[in-house]
Amino acid sequence: MASSNFVDYVKIYCRSGKGGPGSKHLYRDKLTQKGGPDGGDGGRGGHIILRGSKNHWTLIHLKYARHIHAEDGDGGSRSRSFGKEGEDKVIEVPCGTVVYDAETGEYLCDIKDDGQEVIIFPGGRGGRGNWHFRTATNQTPRFAQPGEMGIEKTIILQLKVLADVGLVGFPNAGKSTLLSVVSAAKPEIANYPFTTLVPNLGIVSYRDTRSFVMADIPGIIEGASEGRGLGLRFLRHIERNSILLFMIPADCDDIQKEHDILLNELQQYNPELVDKQRILAITKCDLLDDELMEEIKTLVPKDIQTVFISSLTGLGIMELKDLIWTEINKESNKVVEITHQPMHIAYKEVEEEEEEEEDEDEDDDLSQYKGIGWDEL
């Protein structure tokens, strides 16, 4: 999918249905002049429901449908007839979608499984008809309950990609190259920073037809947790990963320093990411001879499992797969439960500015066609 079609942030306005009013009808027919109250209840307003769907993997289908209204309930009628309930509005979202209140940044819910449904905003209750209010001292009540108002609120939908392994590293660390070698994914690869602009997923084949999912996100730079580079926007995509694969090239100046910077950025973004199991891969080892490799082994961090690999020659790739498979199948790494932090206002503003820039770019692309009739195209 083109990078412009990868949408992982959407703000939409939702309004659940208003409940129908109760009826204040008094029964009358040709034989009965004063039959008493028989007004029915109003129908419930429609709910706003979020449903997880494996048929979607981005939020692009909601990018241009930002006003979602459920149907209002109908009013009650005579003979204690209930009003029709308003039709629910179901919003299908990809698995891994997190919902926030756009005004306060408060976390609302998380859609993780296919078919999972959450009533995000319930419809208003229908009003009770006058039949409910009859008493011995008021046998003909001429009033009924109005319907309850629906809920109007703007929400933010964020997608957090589901994968077993997340690749973490600076730009040009070899993340996309590794993904293209071990899976059928075809990410863009070039010799300049920030080649990867959107997350890429690949299914990695392992022994005996087994497999696991690997996620590549854009490179992280120092200060990413404060909004520098692209890291702030895409760091959320590694929150659900079972393990993290740190990737540092063998030709970097200081392996320990780069490892500490990456770890610090994850901690600043979400402290729970530091508790995930980590593996360190030293990439581009085809540039090293045996003597240099032995020297670099003394410089890598001692508290993390390290593998020396080369995506070009295949060095260490199978060893890396074995280590990843062992780690993702440990019981301690299988359950990935994270605490969703409230969305910070500054972070929300960054997302909205990027979204507005994308809309302006699309308007510029279409401006050349303004005033041109269909026959001229």
C-alpha positions as CSV (number, residue, x, y, z in Angstrom):
1,M,0.0,0.0,0.0
2,A,1.3,3.5,-0.8
3,S,2.5,5.5,2.1
4,S,-0.2,8.2,1.5
5,N,-2.8,5.4,2.1
6,F,-1.4,4.4,5.4
7,V,-3.7,6.2,7.9
8,D,-3.2,5.4,11.6
9,Y,-4.7,8.6,13.1
10,V,-8.2,9.9,12.6
11,K,-10.4,12.3,14.5
12,I,-14.2,11.8,14.0
13,Y,-17.3,13.4,15.4
14,C,-19.8,10.9,16.7
15,R,-23.4,11.4,17.8
16,S,-25.6,8.6,19.2
17,G,-29.3,8.7,18.6
18,K,-31.8,10.6,20.7
19,G,-34.5,8.5,22.5
20,G,-38.0,8.9,21.2
21,P,-40.6,10.7,23.4
22,G,-43.3,8.8,25.2
23,S,-46.9,9.1,24.1
24,K,-49.5,11.0,26.2
25,H,-52.4,9.4,24.4
26,L,-55.8,8.8,26.1
27,Y,-57.8,5.9,24.9
28,R,-61.0,6.7,23.0
29,D,-63.3,4.8,20.7
30,K,-67.0,4.9,19.8
31,L,-67.9,2.9,22.9
32,T,-65.5,4.3,25.3
33,Q,-65.2,8.1,25.9
34,K,-62.9,8.1,28.8
35,G,-60.7,5.0,28.6
36,G,-57.7,6.4,30.4
37,P,-54.0,6.6,29.5
38,D,-52.6,4.2,26.9
39,G,-49.5,6.0,25.6
40,G,-46.5,3.8,24.8
41,D,-42.8,4.3,25.4
42,G,-40.5,5.9,22.9
43,G,-37.8,3.8,21.2
44,R,-34.1,3.8,22.2
45,G,-31.7,5.9,20.1
46,G,-29.1,4.1,18.1
47,H,-25.7,3.3,19.6
48,I,-22.3,4.2,18.2
49,I,-20.5,0.8,18.1
50,L,-16.8,0.1,17.3
51,R,-16.2,-3.4,15.9
52,G,-12.8,-4.9,15.2
53,S,-12.3,-6.2,11.7
54,K,-9.4,-8.2,10.2
55,N,-10.4,-6.9,6.8
56,H,-9.0,-3.5,7.6
57,W,-5.4,-2.7,8.5
58,T,-5.5,1.1,8.3
59,L,-8.0,3.8,9.1
60,I,-8.2,5.2,5.6
61,H,-11.9,4.3,5.2
62,L,-12.6,6.8,8.0
63,K,-10.4,9.6,6.8
64,Y,-13.2,11.2,4.8
65,A,-16.2,10.0,6.9
66,R,-15.6,12.2,10.0
67,H,-19.2,12.8,11.0
68,I,-21.0,9.7,12.1
69,H,-24.6,9.9,13.4
70,A,-26.8,7.1,14.7
71,E,-30.5,7.1,14.1
72,D,-33.0,8.7,16.6
73,G,-35.6,6.5,18.2
74,D,-39.3,6.9,17.2
75,G,-41.9,8.2,19.6
76,G,-44.4,5.9,21.3
77,S,-48.1,5.8,20.2
78,R,-51.5,4.7,21.3
79,S,-52.4,1.3,22.7
80,R,-49.2,1.2,24.6
81,S,-47.3,0.7,21.4
82,F,-43.5,1.2,21.7
83,G,-41.6,3.4,19.3
84,K,-39.1,1.8,16.9
85,E,-35.5,1.8,18.2
86,G,-33.0,3.9,16.2
87,E,-30.6,2.0,14.0
88,D,-27.1,1.5,15.5
89,K,-24.1,2.8,13.7
90,V,-21.3,0.3,13.5
91,I,-17.8,1.6,12.8
92,E,-15.4,-1.1,11.6
93,V,-11.8,-0.5,12.7
94,P,-8.6,-2.6,12.3
95,C,-7.6,-4.8,15.3
96,G,-5.2,-2.8,17.4
97,T,-7.2,0.5,17.4
98,V,-7.1,2.6,20.5
99,V,-9.8,5.3,21.2
100,Y,-9.2,8.6,23.0
101,D,-11.4,11.6,23.9
102,A,-10.4,14.4,21.6
103,E,-11.1,17.1,24.2
104,T,-9.3,15.7,27.2
105,G,-7.0,13.1,25.7
106,E,-8.5,10.5,28.1
107,Y,-8.2,6.8,27.1
108,L,-11.6,5.3,26.3
109,C,-11.2,1.8,24.9
110,D,-9.1,-0.7,23.0
111,I,-10.2,-2.9,20.1
112,K,-7.8,-5.9,19.9
113,D,-9.8,-8.9,18.5
114,D,-11.7,-9.5,15.2
115,G,-15.4,-9.2,15.9
116,Q,-14.9,-7.5,19.2
117,E,-17.7,-4.9,19.7
118,V,-17.7,-1.9,22.1
119,I,-20.6,0.5,22.6
120,I,-18.5,3.7,22.7
121,F,-21.6,6.0,23.0
122,P,-25.0,4.5,23.9
123,G,-28.1,5.9,22.4
124,G,-30.5,7.9,24.5
125,R,-33.3,6.0,26.4
126,G,-36.8,6.4,25.1
127,G,-39.2,8.3,27.2
128,R,-42.0,6.5,29.1
129,G,-45.6,7.0,28.0
130,N,-48.3,8.4,30.2
131,W,-49.6,4.9,30.9
132,H,-46.7,4.5,33.5
133,F,-47.8,7.6,35.4
134,R,-51.4,6.7,36.2
135,T,-52.2,6.7,39.9
136,A,-55.3,6.5,42.1
137,T,-55.3,10.3,42.4
138,N,-54.2,11.1,38.8
139,Q,-56.0,8.6,36.6
140,T,-55.6,10.6,33.3
141,P,-52.1,11.9,33.3
142,R,-51.7,14.2,30.3
143,F,-47.9,14.2,30.2
144,A,-45.1,11.7,29.3
145,Q,-41.4,11.6,29.4
146,P,-39.3,13.1,26.7
147,G,-36.6,11.0,25.1
148,E,-33.1,11.1,26.5
149,M,-30.6,13.1,24.5
150,G,-27.8,11.2,22.7
151,I,-24.1,11.7,23.3
152,E,-22.1,14.1,21.1
153,K,-18.4,13.8,21.3
154,T,-15.3,14.0,19.1
155,I,-13.0,11.0,19.4
156,I,-9.5,10.2,18.2
157,L,-8.8,6.7,16.7
158,Q,-5.2,5.6,16.8
159,L,-3.9,2.4,15.2
160,K,-1.2,0.4,17.0
161,V,0.1,-2.3,14.7
162,L,0.0,-5.9,16.1
163,A,3.2,-7.9,15.6
164,D,5.5,-10.3,17.4
165,V,8.8,-8.5,16.9
166,G,9.3,-4.8,16.5
167,L,12.5,-3.4,14.8
168,V,14.0,-0.4,16.6
169,G,16.9,1.6,15.3
170,F,18.3,4.8,13.9
171,P,17.8,5.7,10.2
172,N,19.8,3.5,7.8
173,A,20.4,0.8,10.5
174,G,19.3,-1.9,8.0
175,K,15.8,-2.5,9.4
176,S,14.0,-2.5,6.0
177,T,16.7,-4.6,4.4
178,L,16.4,-7.2,7.1
179,L,12.6,-7.3,6.7
180,S,12.9,-7.7,2.9
181,V,15.4,-10.6,3.3
182,V,13.5,-12.7,6.0
183,S,10.0,-12.0,4.6
184,A,8.1,-11.4,1.4
185,A,7.6,-7.7,2.3
186,K,9.0,-5.2,-0.1
187,P,9.7,-2.0,1.9
188,E,11.4,0.9,0.1
189,I,15.2,0.7,0.6
190,A,17.7,3.5,-0.3
191,N,20.9,5.0,1.0
192,Y,19.4,8.0,2.7
193,P,17.8,8.6,6.1
194,F,14.0,8.1,6.7
195,T,13.5,6.0,3.6
196,T,10.8,4.2,5.6
197,L,7.9,6.7,6.2
198,V,5.2,4.2,7.4
199,P,5.3,0.9,9.3
200,N,5.8,-2.2,7.3
201,L,4.7,-5.7,8.3
202,G,6.2,-9.0,7.2
203,I,5.5,-12.6,7.9
204,V,8.8,-14.4,8.6
205,S,9.0,-18.1,7.7
206,Y,10.6,-20.3,10.3
207,R,11.4,-24.0,10.5
208,D,8.6,-26.6,9.8
209,T,6.1,-24.1,8.3
210,R,6.1,-22.0,11.5
211,S,6.1,-18.2,11.2
212,F,6.0,-15.0,13.2
213,V,5.2,-11.3,12.3
214,M,7.9,-8.6,12.2
215,A,7.1,-4.9,12.2
216,D,9.5,-2.2,10.8
217,I,8.9,1.4,11.9
218,P,10.6,4.6,10.7
219,G,14.0,5.3,12.2
220,I,14.2,6.8,15.7
221,I,16.5,9.7,16.4
222,E,17.5,11.4,19.7
223,G,14.6,13.5,20.8
224,A,11.9,11.4,19.1
225,S,9.8,11.2,22.2
226,E,9.7,15.1,22.2
227,G,8.5,15.2,18.6
228,R,11.8,15.2,16.5
229,G,11.9,13.2,13.3
230,L,9.2,10.6,12.7
231,G,9.6,8.6,15.8
232,L,6.9,10.3,17.9
233,R,4.2,9.5,15.4
234,F,5.2,5.8,15.0
235,L,6.6,4.8,18.4
236,R,3.1,3.6,19.4
237,H,3.4,0.8,16.8
238,I,5.9,-1.1,18.9
239,E,3.9,-1.0,22.1
240,R,2.1,-4.2,21.4
241,N,5.1,-6.2,20.2
242,S,6.1,-9.2,22.3
243,I,9.8,-8.4,21.9
244,L,11.9,-5.6,20.5
245,L,14.9,-6.1,18.2
246,F,17.4,-3.3,18.5
247,M,19.4,-2.8,15.3
248,I,22.7,-0.9,15.3
249,P,25.1,-0.9,12.4
250,A,28.6,-2.3,12.9
251,D,30.2,0.9,11.4
252,C,28.6,3.3,14.0
253,D,30.9,5.3,16.2
254,D,29.7,4.1,19.6
255,I,27.4,1.0,19.9
256,Q,26.8,1.5,23.6
257,K,25.8,5.1,23.2
258,E,23.4,4.4,20.4
259,H,21.8,1.6,22.4
260,D,21.4,3.9,25.4
261,I,19.8,6.7,23.3
262,L,17.3,4.2,21.8
263,L,16.4,2.8,25.2
264,N,16.0,6.3,26.7
265,E,13.6,7.4,23.9
266,L,11.4,4.3,24.5
267,Q,11.4,5.1,28.3
268,Q,10.5,8.7,27.7
269,Y,7.6,7.7,25.4
270,N,6.2,4.9,27.6
271,P,8.2,3.5,30.6
272,E,6.5,0.1,30.1
273,L,8.5,-0.4,26.8
274,V,11.7,-0.8,28.8
275,D,10.3,-3.9,30.5
276,K,9.9,-5.8,27.2
277,Q,12.4,-8.5,26.2
278,R,15.1,-7.0,24.0
279,I,17.5,-8.5,21.5
280,L,20.4,-6.6,19.9
281,A,21.4,-7.2,16.3
282,I,24.7,-5.7,15.0
283,T,24.0,-5.2,11.3
284,K,26.2,-4.8,8.2
285,C,28.8,-7.3,9.6
286,D,29.9,-8.1,6.0
287,L,32.1,-5.0,6.4
288,L,34.0,-6.6,9.2
289,D,36.9,-9.1,9.2
290,D,37.4,-11.6,12.0
291,E,39.7,-9.3,14.0
292,L,37.3,-6.3,13.9
293,M,34.3,-8.5,14.9
294,E,36.2,-9.8,17.9
295,E,37.0,-6.2,18.9
296,I,33.4,-5.1,18.5
297,K,32.1,-8.0,20.7
298,T,34.0,-6.4,23.6
299,L,32.1,-3.1,23.0
300,V,28.5,-4.3,22.9
301,P,26.3,-4.0,26.0
302,K,26.7,-7.0,28.3
303,D,23.1,-7.1,29.6
304,I,21.4,-7.9,26.3
305,Q,21.5,-10.9,24.0
306,T,23.5,-9.9,20.9
307,V,23.7,-11.4,17.4
308,F,26.0,-10.3,14.5
309,I,24.2,-10.3,11.2
310,S,24.5,-9.3,7.6
311,S,21.4,-9.1,5.4
312,L,23.6,-9.0,2.3
313,T,25.5,-12.3,2.9
314,G,23.0,-14.0,5.3
315,L,25.4,-14.1,8.2
316,G,23.7,-14.8,11.5
317,I,20.2,-14.6,10.0
318,M,19.2,-18.2,11.0
319,E,20.7,-17.7,14.4
320,L,18.6,-14.5,14.8
321,K,15.4,-16.3,13.8
322,D,16.1,-19.1,16.4
323,L,16.7,-16.6,19.1
324,I,13.5,-14.6,18.2
325,W,11.4,-17.8,18.1
326,T,12.7,-18.9,21.5
327,E,11.9,-15.5,23.1
328,I,8.4,-15.0,21.6
329,N,7.3,-18.4,22.8
330,K,8.3,-17.8,26.4
331,E,5.3,-17.5,28.7
332,S,6.5,-14.2,30.1
333,N,6.6,-12.7,26.6
334,K,3.3,-14.1,25.2
335,V,0.9,-11.8,27.1
336,V,1.3,-8.2,25.9
337,E,-0.7,-6.0,28.2
338,I,0.1,-2.3,28.1
339,T,-1.3,0.7,30.0
340,H,-2.4,3.2,27.5
341,Q,-1.2,6.6,28.5
342,P,-3.5,9.6,28.1
343,M,-2.9,11.5,24.9
344,H,-0.9,14.6,25.6
345,I,-2.2,17.8,24.0
346,A,1.1,18.7,22.4
347,Y,1.2,15.2,20.8
348,K,-2.3,15.6,19.6
349,E,-1.4,19.0,18.0
350,V,1.5,17.4,16.1
351,E,-0.8,14.7,14.7
352,E,-3.4,17.3,13.6
353,E,-0.8,19.5,12.0
354,E,0.5,16.6,10.0
355,E,-3.0,15.6,9.0
356,E,-3.8,19.2,7.8
357,E,-0.6,19.2,5.8
358,E,-1.6,16.0,4.1
359,D,-5.1,17.5,3.2
360,E,-3.5,20.6,1.8
361,D,-1.1,18.6,-0.3
362,E,-4.1,16.7,-1.7
363,D,-5.9,20.0,-2.5
364,D,-2.8,21.3,-4.3
365,D,-2.7,18.1,-6.4
366,L,-6.4,18.6,-7.4
367,S,-6.1,22.4,-8.0
368,Q,-4.7,22.0,-11.5
369,Y,-8.0,20.4,-12.5
370,K,-10.3,23.1,-11.2
371,G,-12.5,24.7,-13.9
372,I,-11.9,21.8,-16.3
373,G,-15.0,20.1,-17.7
374,W,-15.3,16.3,-18.0
375,D,-15.0,16.5,-21.8
376,E,-11.6,18.2,-21.4
377,L,-10.1,15.5,-19.1
